[in-house]
Each structure stands twice: as C-alpha cells, then as structure tokens.
Amino acid sequence: MRIKMENYNTKRLVKKNEESMNIALLIAGGSGNRMGQDIPKQFMHVDGAPIIIRTMQCFQLHPDISAIAVVCLKGWETVLQSYANQFMIDKLRWIFPGGDSGMESIHNGIYGLKEKGCDDEDLVLIHDSVRPLLSQEIISSNIAICKAYGYAITGIQCREAILESEDGFTSTASIPRDTLIRTQTPQTFRLKNIIRAHELACKKGIVNSVASCTLLAELNENIEMHIVPGSEKNIKITTVEDLEILKALMHTSKDEWLK
C-alpha cells in the first residue's frame, strides 16, 4: 500500500467517464451505543433536523452527486424515508439493511448498488452518516481524485504527538507523526474496485476492518491511495462531547480579519 498526500487543483484534472454516476453511500447501520442515548445518534436532532438529514443535505446540494444510498439500521428504514421526504432529499434512491459491523454494512451497500444495476465504473463515495459538516469542496475533490487516480481517501496530516500503549494507561514508546494520516470520510472508489476488495477480503478471512482504507491496506495488494485534504470541521459524532462541538461549529463563522 502507498499513500500520497497532495494539494490538488481539481479543475485541472482530466474528466473521464463523465457518463458514470457519482453515488453517495451513507453508512448508518450503527446503534450508537457509545452515545448512550435512547435513539441512534444518526437520528438525533440538532437545530430542528436529524444528523443524518444534515449529512444527506451535503450531497443533495452538490451538483455532481447523482444519487444517494443509505445503509440503514434495521427497523429505522421507514423513519429515514419519512425524514427524507420531509426535508426534500429527492436524491435518495436506495435504502439497504445495515450489518453487524461497519465492514458488513459497507458490504451490504456496495453489493446492493450492484444488484440495483449500478455500473462497475460508477463512483461510490462511502461516508459516515454522522459527519454532517462535510464541505462541498471535499466532495468535489473526492470525485476528481478518484476519477483521475482510482482511489480517494479523505484525511488530515497528524499534528498531535502520538504514544503507543497496549493497556491504555501506560506507554514507553512514541510513533513519529510525520507520516501519519488521520482518515475521515468520504472514501471514494469505483464500484468494481471496492467490490473486488471485499471479495479478496472474504478469501483472506478479513471480516472486521475498521474502514475501507484499512481494508485496502490489509489486503497487501500495493494499492496506491491518494489522500484528499480533509477538515477539522468534518467531525464524526460519536459522543455527547462531539455533539456539543457540532452545535458550536454550526453557530460560528470565520472572523473577517482572518486570512
């Protein structure tokens, strides 16, 4: 596996396969146990709208997104469709059942797209349903980079000092941060490539990789993943503290004097 972090001018990238679809695949199959609330975190309301709807709106508003598919927690499909209707998310095309893990949910989503007749060359932007502050620029960059290079992984260069610990309480070693990337979503692939990755994972007995990018790395196929610059604002809502940060970010703006 090789990773490249680059500053891309997406307007200069050659557009290929313009007839293919760009599909947002939102992963919303988790129950949100870490949040400790009565309803799944993706359906919690923030300023009058469910988090998952705010995430879907990011893709609804982007002119290059052809369709939205959601891998949904079992039992919440009707609720999701009702919210989509209420908030006029008319790009929602398919709802697939969630799995017992994130990897299984992604598996259900990509094979569901294949069964619905999506083309091998279609781009699939796999995105956490609880990252509602995704920018239009990051979406555009994912599409452009995947079209140009085959794989696009949103990420941020690590700025923190990293310690290695086996028990979570003590450490005697640090990890150099210069080559570390904190990945986010979207993570974007041609449909045929991500399906092939899951097929290889099945053959190799890989069943619970934490993300699509880590799955590619674990396959040891020397797949070169290109990094799309992410954003600190593109946070994943996992805890109550994250929810507080989300609300703060939604109600702040950049000061005019800042460059």
N, C-alpha and C positions, 0 to 999 in steps of 0.2 A: 504494500500500500504506500502511495506517495500523496502528500498533501501540499497544495500550493495556495498561499495567501497572496492575493493580488489586488491592486487598485484597478478596477475595470471601468472603462468608458463604454457603457453598454450600447451607446448609439453607434459605435464603430464596429460592433460585432456583426459578422455576416449572418443574415437571417436565412435559415434553412428550414425546409419542410413547413412552410408557412400555412399549409393546409391542415396540419395536425392540430389537435386540441390541446389546450393547457388546462388541466383539471386540478382543482384544489381538493385534496383528500384530507379531511379533518378527522383526527383521531380523538374520539370522545367516548371510549369504551370503559373508562375507569370509574370506580365508585367514589373516589375521593376520600378514602379512609383517613389519610393524613390530615385533612382539613378538619375532621371531627364534627361535621355539621349534619343536619337532618336530611339534606338533599345533596346530590352530587355537585361538586364545585362548578362544573361547566354550566349548570343550570341556575346557579346563584345569580341574583340580580344586583347590578351595580348601576346606580343612577337610572333606574327605570327599565333596564334591559338585561336579559341574561348574558353572562360572559360569552357563551358560545355564539350568541347572535352578534355580539360586538366583533367577535373573531370572523364570523361569516361576512359581516359587512365590509371588512378589509378586502376580501376577494370579490364581493358583489360590486364594489366600486371600481375595481381595476378593469380597464378596457380590454386587456389581453387574456383575462380569465374566461374560458368558455363555459365551464360548468363547475359546480361544487358537489362533492360527495361527502357523506359523513358516516364514519363507523361509530355507531351509537350504542350506548349502554342498553342492554336488553330491558324492555319494559318502558323505555322513555322515547320510543320512536314517534308515537302519536303526539307527545308533548313537543318534541322537536319540530315536527311538521307544522303544528299549530303556531308555534313561535315564528317559524319561517314565513308562514302566511301573514301573520300579524305585522311583521316588520318588513314585508315585501322583499324577501330574499328569493327572487324568482330564478336565480341561477342554480338553486338546489335541485339536483336531478335524481340522486340516488341516496338511499339510506341502507347501510349494511349492518349486520349484527356485530357487536363487539366481542372480543375474545377474552380469555382468562389472563392474558398478558398484553403488553403493548405490541410485542412482535406478532402475536396471534391476531390482534386487531388489524395491524397493517396488512398481514397476510389475507385476512378476510376482505379488506378493502381493495387491494390490487387484483385479487382473483375475481372479486365482484365486478370490477370495471371490465375485466377481460370477458366475463360472461355476458355483460351488457353490450358487448360489441365494440368496445373502445379499441383503437388501433395500437399496434405494437409501438409505433413511433410517437404516440401521444405523450406529452409531458405530464408527469404527476408530481404535484407539489405537496409533499406529505408534511402536515402541520399540526402541532398541538392545538387542540380546541381551546385551551386555556392560556393562549398567548394573544390577547385581544388588541395589543398596541403595535401590531405588525405594520410597518410602513409600506407605502406604495413603491418606494424605491427598492426595498429589499425584494419585493415580489418581482419587479421588473428585472432586477439583477439575476435572480434565480432562473428566470425564464431564458434570459440572454446567455448566461454562462452554461446552462445545461444544453441549450441548442448548439453552442459553439464547441463544448468540450465533453459533453456526455453525462457529467455528474456535477451537481452544485450543492454545497453544504454551507448553510449559514453559520457563521462563527465569529468569535471575538478573540483576539490575542489576549492571553492571560497576563494580568498586571499584578496579581497578588503573589505573595510568597507562598509556596506550596510545601507542606510537610507530608511525609509518608507515615502512616500509622496502621498497625494491624488490629489494635484493640479500641481505637477511637479516643484513647486517653493519654497515651504516651507516644513519643516519637524520638527517633535518633537519626533520622535521615531527611534530607530535603530533595525536592525534584526541581531541576533547573526549569525556569518558566519560559525561557526564550523560545522554545519550540512548541509550547503548549497552546492549544486552541480550545476555548470553551464553546462547544457547539450549541446551536439553537435550532429552530425550525423557521421556515421551510427547509426541507431537504428534498432535492428535486432530481428526478430520474426519468428516462424514457421507460414506458410501461414494460417493454420487453426486458430491459436490463434489471429492473427491480424484481420482476418475476423470476428471472434467471437466478438472481442472488438468493431468493427464498428457496428455489429448487435445490441449489447447491447446499444451502444450509441444512435442508432436510436430509440430504445424502450424508452430510458430515456430522449429523447429530447436534447441530446448533439450534437450540429451541427457545432461548430466552435472552437474546441480545438486547441491550437496553435502547438501542436506536438503530436506524438504518445505516448510519455511517459506521457504527461499531460493528455491525453485521458484515459490511464490506471488508473491514479490516480483519475480522476473524476468519474470513474465507481464505486469506493469504493468496489472493489472485493478482496481487500487484496492481490493483485498480487505482488510478490517479484521480483523487477527488479534489476539485477546485473549490476554494473557500470564498463564499460571498460575504463581504463585511456585514456583520450584524449590528445590533444596537443594544445598549444597556437598557433602553426602554422596552425592548422586546422580551419582557419578563414572563416567566411561566408561573401561573398562580397555583401554588401547591399548599401554602399555609395561610393562616389568618394574617400573618405579618405581610405576606405578598399581597393580600387583598388590600391592606392599608396603603401599601406602596402604590398599587394600581390606582386607587382613588386619588392619591396625591398627584400622580403623574397626569391624570385626566383633567385636573384642575389647575395646572400650571402651564406657563408658556415661557419661551426664551426671552430674556430681557433684551431690549432694543440695543443696548450698548455692547452686548457680547458679539464678538466676531464670528 
